[in-house]
């Protein structure tokens, strides 16, 4: 199956390319040497590794053999990431929201499981429309009304990954601070907390509260989203901040943020105690 040039690399294609680059470098080969062994060329290998060129599953397996990779599960997971750019619902928002938001939606779509930790804001996957509107309307610099509507709509559509037969598993660690910020006023806040309780009752969603007085953990100052891949080596960490998001996938980063999330989860209330605290806060609004 011949490779084909792509107009724009998706986050999934960029990750496939970076993994192939990682394998090549681990094998001690230059792009030119890899191209010669593959029967192609240095420019072709470089284009594949940058995500600018489509690559077949057969070629991924062939390159893995050239690079001496013996991890069959990992190689097959890479092969599943081929097939060119798959359009998703998020493509309709390509000119309406930031590119990093599109990347996050694509990652969520393919992730079988996610772990999040939020210090101030509730996870986007667990926000009501009214709560999301209050958060996004408060952006700096201010957004035009139509921009707010696009971003709210996009955030709510992302939540589809939590529904259906192939729904993702989500574990959300929420700081008590986020529960007590009555964004949008008491009525919006009550609705949001009830929605959080409803979502936490789903089999695939776990909500745990990190209460006041439990300290913190290094790296936990912002919003963290840990997205599982088909195999652990293909996991991704997404860090959310006011200036935009950052994607991390090096083994060191993945291990570090797994540790951060493990510590936060260990310090958080269990599910039953978390639900009780959420109910008490909602009752006082």
C-alpha positions in Angstrom: 0.0 0.0 0.0 1.7 3.2 -1.1 2.2 6.1 1.3 0.4 9.3 0.6 1.0 13.0 1.4 -1.2 14.5 4.1 -2.4 18.1 4.3 -2.0 18.3 8.0 -0.7 15.9 10.6 -3.1 15.0 13.4 -1.9 14.5 17.0 -2.2 10.7 16.5 0.0 10.8 13.3 2.6 13.0 15.0 2.8 10.6 17.9 3.2 7.6 15.5 6.0 9.5 13.8 7.7 10.4 17.1 7.6 6.8 18.2 9.2 5.5 15.0 11.9 8.2 15.4 12.4 7.0 19.0 12.8 3.4 17.7 15.2 4.4 15.0 17.4 6.4 17.4 17.4 3.5 19.9 18.7 1.3 17.1 21.5 3.7 16.4 20.5 4.5 12.8 20.3 7.8 11.0 17.3 8.6 8.8 19.4 8.0 5.8 20.5 4.5 7.0 16.9 3.6 7.9 15.7 4.7 4.4 18.4 2.6 2.7 17.4 -0.5 4.8 13.7 0.2 4.1 14.2 0.7 0.4 13.0 4.3 0.5 15.1 7.4 1.3 16.1 9.8 4.1 13.5 12.4 3.1 10.7 9.7 3.2 11.8 8.5 6.7 11.9 12.1 7.9 8.5 12.9 6.5 7.0 9.8 8.1 8.6 10.7 11.5 7.2 14.2 11.3 3.7 13.0 10.5 3.6 14.7 7.1 3.5 11.4 5.2 1.0 8.6 5.6 2.4 5.2 6.4 0.9 1.7 6.1 0.6 -0.8 8.9 2.9 -3.1 6.9 5.6 -0.5 6.7 5.4 0.2 10.4 5.9 -3.5 11.1 8.8 -3.6 8.6 10.5 -0.5 10.2 10.1 -2.1 13.7 11.9 -5.2 12.4 14.7 -3.1 11.0 15.0 -1.3 14.3 15.0 -4.6 16.2 11.9 -3.9 18.3 10.6 -7.2 19.7 7.6 -5.8 21.6 4.8 -7.2 19.6 2.0 -5.5 21.5 3.7 -2.2 21.1 4.3 -2.7 17.4 0.7 -3.7 16.7 -0.5 -0.7 18.7 1.6 1.5 16.3 0.2 -0.4 13.3 -3.3 0.5 14.5 -2.4 4.2 14.4 -1.9 4.1 10.6 -4.3 4.5 7.8 -4.1 8.2 7.2 -6.0 11.1 8.8 -9.3 9.9 10.2 -11.8 12.8 10.4 -13.6 13.1 13.7 -16.4 15.3 14.9 -13.7 17.8 16.2 -12.7 18.6 12.6 -15.8 20.7 12.2 -14.3 23.0 14.8 -10.9 23.3 13.1 -11.2 27.1 12.5 -13.3 27.7 15.6 -11.2 26.5 18.6 -7.5 26.4 19.4 -5.4 23.5 17.8 -4.5 22.1 21.2 -8.2 21.7 22.0 -8.6 19.6 18.8 -5.6 17.5 19.9 -7.2 16.9 23.3 -10.5 15.8 21.8 -8.7 13.4 19.4 -6.6 11.9 22.3 -9.8 11.5 24.4 -11.6 9.8 21.5 -8.9 7.1 21.3 -8.1 6.8 25.1 -9.6 3.7 26.8 -9.0 5.3 30.2 -8.2 8.7 31.6 -7.1 10.1 35.0 -7.5 13.8 35.8 -6.5 16.1 38.7 -7.9 19.6 39.0 -6.8 22.2 41.5 -9.3 25.0 40.7 -11.5 24.1 37.8 -13.6 21.0 37.4 -12.6 18.7 34.5 -14.1 19.7 31.2 -15.6 16.2 30.8 -17.6 16.7 34.0 -18.9 20.3 33.4 -22.5 21.3 32.7 -23.2 23.7 29.9 -24.0 26.5 32.2 -20.8 26.0 34.3 -18.7 25.8 31.1 -20.3 29.0 29.9 -19.4 30.8 33.1 -15.8 29.6 33.0 -15.2 30.3 29.3 -17.0 33.7 29.5 -14.4 34.8 32.1 -11.5 34.2 29.8 -8.7 36.8 29.5 -8.7 38.5 27.0 -12.5 38.5 26.7 -14.0 36.4 23.9 -16.7 37.5 21.5 -20.1 35.9 22.3 -19.9 33.6 19.2 -16.4 32.4 20.4 -17.8 31.5 23.8 -20.6 29.5 22.2 -18.2 27.6 20.0 -16.0 26.7 22.9 -18.9 25.7 25.1 -20.3 23.5 22.4 -17.0 21.9 21.8 -16.4 21.2 25.5 -19.8 19.5 25.9 -19.4 17.4 22.7 -16.1 16.1 24.2 -18.2 14.4 26.9 -19.5 11.8 24.4 -16.4 9.6 25.2 -18.0 8.8 28.6 -21.2 7.4 27.0 -22.0 4.4 24.9 -20.8 0.8 24.7 -17.1 1.8 24.2 -17.1 4.5 26.8 -13.8 5.5 28.4 -13.0 5.0 32.0 -12.5 8.3 33.9 -11.0 8.8 37.3 -11.3 12.5 38.4 -9.5 13.9 41.4 -11.1 17.2 42.2 -9.8 19.6 44.9 -12.4 20.9 47.3 -11.6 24.5 46.2 -13.2 23.7 42.8 -16.4 22.5 44.4 -16.8 25.7 46.5 -16.4 28.2 43.6 -20.0 29.1 42.8 -19.3 30.1 39.2 -22.3 31.4 37.5 -24.2 31.9 40.8 -25.8 29.5 43.3 -28.3 27.9 40.9 -25.5 27.1 38.3 -23.3 25.8 41.1 -26.0 23.5 42.5 -26.8 22.1 39.1 -23.1 21.5 38.5 -22.6 19.6 41.8 -25.6 17.5 41.2 -24.3 16.7 37.7 -21.0 15.7 39.3 -22.8 13.3 41.6 -24.8 11.8 38.7 -21.6 11.3 36.7 -19.8 9.8 39.6 -22.6 7.2 39.9 -21.8 5.9 36.4 -19.8 2.6 36.3 -17.1 4.1 34.2 -16.6 7.4 36.1 -15.0 7.8 39.5 -15.0 11.1 41.3 -12.7 11.6 44.3 -12.3 14.8 46.3 -9.0 16.1 47.7 -10.2 18.0 50.8 -8.7 21.0 52.4 -5.8 20.2 54.8 -4.3 17.2 52.9 -1.3 19.1 51.4 -0.4 18.8 47.8 2.0 17.0 45.5 4.8 18.2 43.3 3.5 18.9 39.8 -0.1 19.2 40.9 -0.5 22.9 40.7 -2.4 22.9 37.4 -4.9 20.7 35.7 -3.5 17.3 34.7 -5.0 14.8 32.3 -3.3 11.4 31.9 -4.7 9.6 28.8 -4.0 5.9 28.4 -2.9 4.5 25.1 -3.4 1.0 23.6 -0.2 0.1 25.5 1.5 2.0 28.4 4.3 3.2 26.2 1.7 5.2 24.2 0.2 7.1 27.1 0.1 10.9 27.0 0.0 13.6 29.7 -1.9 16.8 28.9 -1.2 19.8 31.1 -3.8 22.6 30.9 -2.9 26.3 31.6 -4.1 29.7 30.7 -1.6 30.1 27.9 -2.6 26.8 26.3 -2.0 23.1 26.8 1.2 21.0 26.7 1.4 17.3 25.6 4.1 15.1 27.2 4.9 11.5 26.3 8.5 10.8 27.3 8.9 7.8 29.6 10.3 10.1 32.4 7.3 12.4 32.1 4.8 9.6 32.1 6.3 7.9 35.1 6.5 11.2 37.0 2.9 12.2 36.4 1.7 8.6 37.3 3.4 9.2 40.6 1.8 12.6 41.1 -1.7 11.2 40.4 -1.1 8.2 42.6 -0.1 10.5 45.5 -3.1 12.7 44.9 -5.5 9.7 44.8 -4.0 8.3 48.0 -4.7 11.6 49.8 -8.2 12.0 48.4 -11.4 10.8 50.0 -12.9 7.6 48.8 -15.9 7.6 46.5 -18.5 7.4 49.3 -16.9 10.2 51.4 -16.4 12.3 48.3 -20.1 12.0 47.4 -21.1 13.0 50.9 -18.8 16.1 50.9 -20.2 17.2 47.5 -23.8 16.8 48.8 -23.0 18.9 51.9 -21.5 21.7 49.8 -24.5 21.6 47.4 -26.9 21.8 50.3 -25.3 25.0 51.6 -25.7 26.9 48.3 
